[in-house]
Amino acid sequence: AKLWLNGEAVKAMTPELLTQSDPSGDVRAWLRQIAQLVGV
């Protein structure tokens, strides 16, 4: 299941779908924090 999520599901995710599934913005906040930690 993880392999599928990291491949196919991520390819299909759009900003609009992310907003629908995470209206509070937690996922975007996590991704921003991860990007800062790895220096991206």
Phi and psi restraints in degrees (value plus and minus 20) as a CYANA .aco file:
   2 LYS   PHI     -83.0   -43.0
   2 LYS   PSI     -61.9   -21.9
   3 LEU   PHI     -80.8   -40.8
   3 LEU   PSI     -63.5   -23.5
   4 TRP   PHI     -83.0   -43.0
   4 TRP   PSI     -66.7   -26.7
   5 LEU   PHI     -80.0   -40.0
   5 LEU   PSI     -61.1   -21.1
   6 ASN   PHI     -93.6   -53.6
   6 ASN   PSI     -32.2     7.8
   7 GLY   PHI    -131.1   -91.1
   7 GLY   PSI     -99.9   -59.9
   8 GLU   PHI     -87.9   -47.9
   8 GLU   PSI     -64.8   -24.8
   9 ALA   PHI     -85.5   -45.5
   9 ALA   PSI     -59.3   -19.3
  10 VAL   PHI     -86.0   -46.0
  10 VAL   PSI     -57.5   -17.5
  11 LYS   PHI     -80.6   -40.6
  11 LYS   PSI     -53.2   -13.2
  12 ALA   PHI    -106.7   -66.7
  12 ALA   PSI     -31.2     8.8
  13 MET   PHI     -94.6   -54.6
  13 MET   PSI     107.4   147.4
  14 THR   PHI    -132.4   -92.4
  14 THR   PSI     143.4   183.4
  15 PRO   PHI     -76.4   -36.4
  15 PRO   PSI     -57.1   -17.1
  16 GLU   PHI     -85.9   -45.9
  16 GLU   PSI     -63.7   -23.7
  17 LEU   PHI     -85.2   -45.2
  17 LEU   PSI     -58.1   -18.1
  18 LEU   PHI     -82.9   -42.9
  18 LEU   PSI     -62.2   -22.2
  19 THR   PHI     -83.2   -43.2
  19 THR   PSI     -60.4   -20.4
  20 GLN   PHI     -85.2   -45.2
  20 GLN   PSI     -62.5   -22.5
  21 SER   PHI    -103.7   -63.7
  21 SER   PSI     -36.8     3.2
  22 ASP   PHI    -160.3  -120.3
  22 ASP   PSI      47.1    87.1
  23 PRO   PHI     -82.5   -42.5
  23 PRO   PSI     -43.7    -3.7
  24 SER   PHI    -101.2   -61.2
  24 SER   PSI     -30.2     9.8
  25 GLY   PHI      60.8   100.8
  25 GLY   PSI      -4.7    35.3
  26 ASP   PHI     -79.9   -39.9
  26 ASP   PSI     -64.9   -24.9
  27 VAL   PHI     -83.3   -43.3
  27 VAL   PSI     -64.1   -24.1
  28 ARG   PHI     -81.2   -41.2
  28 ARG   PSI     -60.1   -20.1
  29 ALA   PHI     -83.7   -43.7
  29 ALA   PSI     -62.4   -22.4
  30 TRP   PHI     -82.4   -42.4
  30 TRP   PSI     -64.6   -24.6
  31 LEU   PHI     -84.1   -44.1
  31 LEU   PSI     -59.8   -19.8
  32 ARG   PHI     -82.9   -42.9
  32 ARG   PSI     -62.3   -22.3
  33 GLN   PHI     -85.9   -45.9
  33 GLN   PSI     -62.3   -22.3
  34 ILE   PHI     -81.9   -41.9
  34 ILE   PSI     -63.7   -23.7
  35 ALA   PHI     -80.0   -40.0
  35 ALA   PSI     -60.9   -20.9
  36 GLN   PHI     -84.5   -44.5
  36 GLN   PSI     -61.6   -21.6
  37 LEU   PHI     -85.7   -45.7
  37 LEU   PSI     -54.3   -14.3
  38 VAL   PHI    -113.6   -73.6
  38 VAL   PSI     -21.4    18.6
  39 GLY   PHI      58.7    98.7
  39 GLY   PSI      13.0    53.0
